[in-house]
Amino acid sequence: MESFVGRLKSLDAYPKTLEDFRVKTFSGAAVSIAAVTFILWLFFAELFIYLGHDVQPQLLVDTSRGEKLRINMDVTFHNLPCGYLSVDAMDISGDHQLDVDHNIFKQRLNSHGGAIAANVIKQEKIGPTAEVDTGKPKSTSCYGAAPDPCNTCDEILEAYRKKGWAAKPEEYEQCEREGYNQRMQEQAGEGCKVYGFLEVNKVAGNFHFAPGKSFQQHHMHVHDLQPFRNMKFNLSHTITRLSFGLEYPGIINPLDNTIRPAEKSHGMYQYFLKVVPTDYRSLSGELVTTNQFSVTEHFKSTGGDGHGLPGIFFMYELSPIRVKYVESKKSFAHFLTGVCAIIGGVFTVAGILDSFIYTSIKSLKKKVELGKAI
């Protein structure tokens, strides 16, 4: 039995020394304190990683078809009135959305950027227009653009738009009666905040903000700038928000909080967007289907000579590659393995370092003593 115990003791990988033969040194204490401090720092770093989560990206071929693309926007024009602005969208499938007003809102701003007359815009869109009684018979002429009658200024402008003719609101009795020209003059010097969202086909296309009434003529997209002739447009703007679809943790929209002062009075701000379909699956299993994008921008001067439409244009195209992000969390066994590796590794390195320092000091002392003896 004793021989068996003796053989078993020979397998001890951690032999002990007597307390009387142990030497405690200052360098050993310093190395021990440094090792414990380093272990604690690495432990809390490992704990932080364990309590958090990791996001693993995957690249897939985008096979989605026939879906809609939601474009969220919040753009402020510092020196362009709401009455001048038109929001349009079109794509390569031939779908056109002209002067969009559903799900798009315009807030008038004063010269200092403060909101004004929110209810007035609402009345102008959906409410009756106040008329000035001149005592004369009310004209219902469409001025040759369409068969009579045209009872309102908007009906005349729409008739001219469909005909592809340039309208002159200051010459139409209905526009004068409704105070159209007066409203346009009152808004001069104001700014406009345009916010809301567009829903477009999930194909390449563009949407833009530009002055003038928009219409299609001979399969071309045209803006009627006749009411604003001889006028300079200040297109300085701030893009507070621009995104495609829903938000997910960690998403970066590169155009958010972008400020662009007007370089010239007439010009086109062009933003070329590469939209990448994106899926994000959280730890709970919830799947968010959305998009992220990259951007390249360019400014093109139009010179105010009628060649080129002043405005802000966003040209986007869809990537054929879909990115999928999946949240994952480390297991407790992985955390425990990491902690053991930290403790064992640091103490091993600390032991080697302590042994090296102790041996070096001991050797140095011997040389000093030998020198004194000589």
Residue pairs with C-beta under 8 A, 6 or more apart in sequence:
23 358
25 358
25 361
27 354
27 357
27 358
27 361
28 354
28 357
28 358
31 350
31 353
31 354
31 357
32 350
32 354
34 350
35 346
35 347
35 349
35 350
38 346
39 342
39 343
39 346
39 347
42 342
42 346
43 339
43 342
46 335
46 338
46 339
46 342
47 335
49 330
50 330
50 332
50 334
50 335
50 338
52 329
53 283
53 327
53 328
53 329
54 327
54 328
54 329
54 330
55 250
55 325
55 326
55 327
55 328
56 325
56 326
56 328
57 323
57 324
57 325
58 323
58 324
58 325
58 326
59 321
59 322
59 323
59 324
60 321
60 322
60 323
60 324
61 320
61 321
61 322
62 277
62 318
62 319
62 320
62 321
62 322
64 202
64 277
64 322
66 202
67 202
68 199
68 200
68 201
68 202
69 199
69 200
69 201
69 202
69 244
69 245
69 275
69 291
69 318
70 197
70 198
70 199
70 244
70 245
71 89
71 197
71 198
71 199
71 200
71 207
71 242
71 243
71 244
72 197
72 241
72 242
72 243
72 244
72 245
73 194
73 195
73 196
73 197
73 198
73 239
73 241
73 242
74 193
74 194
74 195
74 239
74 240
74 241
74 242
75 193
75 194
75 195
75 209
75 237
75 238
75 239
75 240
75 242
75 312
76 109
76 113
76 191
76 192
76 193
76 194
76 237
76 238
76 240
77 85
77 191
77 192
77 193
77 194
77 209
77 235
77 236
77 237
78 109
78 113
78 191
78 234
78 236
78 237
78 238
79 189
79 191
79 234
79 236
79 262
80 191
80 192
80 211
80 233
80 234
80 235
81 108
81 184
81 187
81 188
81 189
81 190
81 191
81 192
82 106
82 107
82 108
82 121
82 187
82 190
82 192
82 194
83 183
83 184
83 187
84 184
84 187
84 192
84 211
84 212
84 228
84 233
85 106
85 192
85 194
85 209
85 210
85 211
86 98
86 99
86 209
86 210
86 211
86 212
86 213
86 214
86 223
87 99
87 100
87 101
87 104
87 194
87 198
87 207
87 208
87 209
88 96
88 97
88 98
88 99
88 100
88 207
88 208
88 210
88 214
88 221
89 96
89 97
89 100
89 198
89 200
89 205
89 206
89 207
89 208
90 96
90 97
90 205
90 206
90 207
90 221
91 200
91 201
91 203
91 204
91 205
91 206
92 203
92 204
92 205
93 201
93 203
93 205
95 200
95 201
95 205
96 216
96 221
97 198
97 200
98 214
98 215
98 216
99 213
99 214
100 198
101 125
103 196
103 197
103 198
103 199
104 194
104 195
104 196
104 197
104 198
105 194
105 195
105 196
106 121
106 192
106 193
106 194
107 115
107 118
107 121
107 192
107 193
107 194
107 195
108 115
108 116
108 117
108 118
108 120
108 121
108 187
108 190
108 191
108 192
109 115
109 116
109 190
109 191
109 192
109 193
110 116
110 190
110 191
111 189
111 190
111 191
113 191
115 193
116 190
124 183
129 152
129 153
129 178
129 179
130 178
130 179
131 177
131 178
131 179
132 176
132 177
132 178
132 179
134 177
138 151
138 173
138 174
138 177
139 173
139 174
140 148
140 149
140 150
140 151
140 174
141 148
141 149
141 150
141 173
142 148
142 149
142 150
142 155
142 156
142 159
143 150
143 156
143 172
145 156
145 159
145 160
145 162
145 163
145 165
146 159
146 162
146 163
150 156
150 159
150 174
151 174
152 174
152 178
153 169
153 172
153 174
153 175
153 177
153 178
153 180
155 174
156 167
156 169
156 172
156 174
156 175
157 167
157 169
157 175
157 213
160 166
160 167
160 224
161 167
161 213
161 215
161 224
162 215
164 215
164 217
164 218
164 222
166 224
166 226
167 213
167 224
167 226
167 227
168 226
168 227
169 175
169 180
169 181
169 184
169 227
170 176
170 181
170 227
175 181
184 227
194 209
195 240
195 241
198 207
200 207
202 318
203 318
204 316
204 317
204 318
205 315
205 316
206 313
206 314
206 315
206 316
207 314
208 311
208 312
208 313
208 314
209 311
209 312
210 223
210 309
210 310
210 311
210 312
210 313
211 223
211 225
211 228
211 233
211 310
211 311
212 223
212 224
212 225
212 226
212 227
212 228
213 223
213 224
214 221
214 222
214 223
214 224
215 222
215 224
216 222
223 309
223 311
232 265
232 266
232 304
233 265
233 266
233 310
234 262
234 265
235 262
235 267
235 269
235 310
235 311
235 312
236 260
236 261
236 262
237 259
237 260
237 269
237 312
238 257
238 258
238 259
238 260
239 255
239 256
239 257
239 258
239 260
240 256
240 257
241 253
241 256
242 253
242 255
242 256
242 314
243 251
243 253
243 256
243 291
244 275
244 290
244 291
244 292
244 293
244 316
245 278
245 289
245 290
245 291
246 288
246 289
246 290
247 290
248 278
248 280
248 288
248 290
248 325
249 280
249 282
251 290
251 292
252 292
253 292
253 293
254 293
254 294
254 295
255 271
255 295
260 269
263 299
263 301
264 301
265 304
266 301
266 302
266 303
266 304
266 308
266 310
267 299
267 300
267 301
267 302
267 310
268 299
268 300
268 302
268 308
268 309
268 310
268 311
268 312
268 313
269 297
269 299
269 311
269 312
269 313
270 297
270 298
270 299
270 300
270 313
270 315
271 295
271 296
271 297
271 312
271 313
271 314
271 315
272 295
272 296
272 297
272 298
272 315
272 316
273 293
273 294
273 295
273 314
273 315
273 316
273 317
274 293
274 294
274 295
274 316
274 317
274 319
275 291
275 292
275 293
275 316
275 317
275 318
275 319
276 291
276 292
276 293
276 294
276 319
276 321
276 322
276 323
277 289
277 291
277 318
277 319
277 321
277 322
277 323
278 289
278 290
278 291
278 292
278 322
278 323
278 324
278 325
279 287
279 288
279 289
279 290
279 322
279 323
279 324
279 325
280 287
280 288
280 290
280 324
280 325
280 327
281 287
281 288
281 324
281 325
281 326
281 327
282 288
282 327
283 327
283 328
283 329
292 323
293 316
300 308
302 308
302 309
302 310
304 310
